């Protein structure tokens, strides 16, 4: 999947992946896509919840090499 920006949150624990995603999304324009790479088990719940609460769209989730990749479209 294509994306406009990338965030490496590997090794970070809750709530850091979401906090860093929020900050990174602020720099993007509406409609742009951010890929977040995370291996925190809580991210499976936290990132979709963050998207729902903040008005962003979770386009896809993939697992590659033991890490989850989340694709978020800025609302």
TALIN-V705325 format. One record per residue. RES is the residue in one letter. PSI is psi in degrees with one decimal (999 if undefined). OMEGA is omega in degrees with one decimal (999 if undefined). Layout:
# TALIN-V705325
res=RES psi=PSI omega=OMEGA
res=RES psi=PSI omega=OMEGA
This chain:
# TALIN-V705325
res=X psi=140.5 omega=179.5
res=X psi=147.9 omega=177.6
res=X psi=158.4 omega=-176.0
res=X psi=-26.1 omega=-178.5
res=X psi=158.0 omega=-176.0
res=X psi=140.5 omega=177.0
res=X psi=119.5 omega=177.1
res=X psi=102.8 omega=178.5
res=X psi=21.6 omega=179.6
res=X psi=135.7 omega=-179.8
res=X psi=-7.0 omega=179.2
res=X psi=141.4 omega=179.8
res=X psi=159.7 omega=178.3
res=X psi=133.4 omega=6.8
res=X psi=12.2 omega=-172.0
res=X psi=-41.6 omega=178.6
res=X psi=-41.0 omega=180.0
res=X psi=-42.8 omega=-179.7
res=X psi=-41.8 omega=178.7
res=X psi=-36.0 omega=176.4
res=X psi=-43.1 omega=178.9
res=X psi=-46.5 omega=-179.2
res=X psi=-42.7 omega=-178.9
res=X psi=-38.4 omega=179.6
res=X psi=-29.1 omega=179.6
res=X psi=-30.1 omega=-178.5
res=X psi=-9.4 omega=-178.3
res=X psi=160.3 omega=175.1
res=X psi=155.9 omega=177.8
res=X psi=133.6 omega=179.2
res=X psi=-16.5 omega=178.3
res=X psi=157.1 omega=-174.6
res=X psi=132.2 omega=176.0
res=X psi=130.0 omega=171.6
res=X psi=127.9 omega=176.6
res=X psi=124.1 omega=174.2
res=X psi=125.2 omega=-178.1
res=X psi=149.6 omega=174.4
res=X psi=9.5 omega=175.6
res=X psi=124.0 omega=-179.2
res=X psi=-28.7 omega=-179.2
res=X psi=-18.5 omega=-178.6
res=X psi=-26.8 omega=179.7
res=X psi=-32.6 omega=178.1
res=X psi=-43.4 omega=-172.4
res=X psi=-43.4 omega=-175.3
res=X psi=-46.3 omega=175.3
res=X psi=-38.1 omega=178.7
res=X psi=-43.3 omega=177.7
res=X psi=-46.0 omega=-179.9
res=X psi=-45.3 omega=-179.0
res=X psi=-43.8 omega=-177.6
res=X psi=-34.7 omega=-173.5
res=X psi=-5.0 omega=177.6
res=X psi=19.0 omega=176.1
res=X psi=162.6 omega=-178.3
res=X psi=126.0 omega=174.0
res=X psi=106.6 omega=-174.6
res=X psi=-40.5 omega=-175.7
res=X psi=158.6 omega=173.2
res=X psi=131.2 omega=178.6
res=X psi=150.8 omega=173.0
res=X psi=121.4 omega=179.9
res=X psi=125.5 omega=176.4
res=X psi=40.3 omega=176.5
res=X psi=3.4 omega=178.5
res=X psi=149.5 omega=175.5
res=X psi=141.5 omega=175.6
res=X psi=121.4 omega=-179.3
res=X psi=135.3 omega=179.6
res=X psi=111.6 omega=-175.1
res=X psi=128.7 omega=174.5
res=X psi=125.4 omega=-179.0
res=X psi=132.2 omega=-179.8
res=X psi=999 omega=999
